[in-house]
């Protein structure tokens, strides 16, 4: 597959504002009145990723991911539009996020995504997907296609 750099339809990339005062800072991840209904989270989790480690690439068939990158490290986030009916099919985005670049990124179903910790310290990533992992009671099939397990994957991390 030949990917080209460009926007991807329905991907939302927004900087996160840090509200500082003498005590430290505060950041809003999402607000019910500002996030589209189809993206609204039903669970949340946090992961720690060691320097040099990649998570993904993978995609979801019906789930939106809603990532928040604040730090304390730096990540490269990769997105590839793998939706054949999308006007941005075969577009890709690579963006630096994290400690110096706090961002929230909503990834729709069918958009392959991965991130790599390019910093020199452990990094924290928050995710607030709109579907429960493995469904209610963890009794359903997991909604993901894991491209990282395929030797001939077209989704390559630099």
Buried (B, 14 or more C-beta within 10 A) or exposed (E): EEBEEEEBEBBBBEEBEEEEEEEEEEEEBBEEEEBEEEBEBEEEEEEEBEBEEBBBBBBBEEBBBBBBBBBEBBBBBBBBBBBEEBEBBBBBBBBEBBBEBBBBBBBBBBBBBBBBBBBEEEBBBBBBBBBBBEEEEEEEEEBBBEBEEEEEBBBEBE
